[in-house]
């Protein structure tokens, strides 16, 4: 299964991707997580990406295309993968298509900007493995500690309200057109965000079976 998860920042792509990768036994590839690790480790890519990320802007397409083409060639991608947060622009989608990479489905998680603004304040991520939590909706077993790896849970710098607003603008302008791109290829499936994580997972699995 080769899957793309689309949706605004905070729609729950990361959370759903983690659940789906356990269920479907395929890796999740999150460019956001790859970039955050690069920033943390001070790599050349991280140094290039940091200012864009802190401002809630998109990292240049050529950086993302480089990251993704390398990552998809790794062994664990042989049986499929879930792309979380990529592609995010038409140029990225076109580059992926040009590289001969095909998909079984593109699932767009639909959610209002208002709900996202309410939600982002409670989001926490593991600074070691990137797993995401929410203080109310998806709390860790122990406050501030990642269930998966024991890493420290932190609030993302780009989850500040002003930055979330500009990330939403970027989403509507740059990423939303991808729905039309993939609908034209008969790959687009839309799922309404549900009131619980489990219900959204069930809705995604249902459209994938259809
Ligand atoms: P995310 O964790 O997916 O919300 O990504 C966090 C930040 O990383 C974004 O706001 C962008 O600055 C950058 N980023 C992640 N994925 C991409 C992408 N596919 N294209 C451009 N920038 C990206």
Boltz pocket constraint, residues with backbone or C-beta under 6 A from the ligand:
constraints:
  - pocket:
      binder: B
      contacts: [[A, 9], [A, 31], [A, 32], [A, 33], [A, 35], [A, 49], [A, 52], [A, 53], [A, 54], [A, 56], [A, 57], [A, 58], [A, 59], [A, 60], [A, 64], [A, 84], [A, 85], [A, 86], [A, 87], [A, 88], [A, 89], [A, 92], [A, 158], [A, 167]]
      max_distance: 6.0
